[in-house]
Amino acid sequence: MSKQQKILDVMKSNPKNVDFKILRKLLEKSGYECINSGGSHFVFRKQGCSSVTIPFKRPIKVIYVKRVLEILERNND
């Protein structure tokens, strides 16, 4: 099992305790580009895919973690 898969498994089991840096790293490894124009929200874009907006606030809300998990699962298929 890869390190990335282990992180995804931990995120699935406990989506309340996820750091923004981890979400950013996973999305960037999946080919998304991080865009921030100085505000508190980061937009992740990938050509041919819908964009994802995640606010940089601690803790990251569960809904954003679940969206990232869905996106990463769709990309792996």
Residue pairs with C-beta under 8 A, 6 or more apart in sequence:
4 26
4 29
7 22
7 26
8 26
8 69
8 72
11 18
11 22
11 65
11 68
11 69
12 69
15 62
15 65
15 66
15 69
16 59
16 62
16 65
17 59
18 59
18 60
18 65
19 60
20 42
20 54
20 56
20 58
20 60
23 54
23 60
23 64
23 65
23 68
24 34
24 42
24 44
26 68
26 72
27 34
27 44
27 52
27 68
27 71
27 72
28 34
28 44
30 46
30 71
30 72
30 75
31 46
31 75
32 44
32 45
32 46
32 49
32 52
33 44
33 45
33 46
34 42
34 43
34 44
35 42
35 43
35 44
35 45
36 42
36 43
40 55
40 56
40 57
41 53
41 54
41 55
41 56
42 53
42 54
42 55
42 56
43 51
43 52
43 53
44 51
44 52
44 53
44 54
45 51
49 71
49 75
52 67
52 68
52 71
54 60
54 64
54 68
55 64
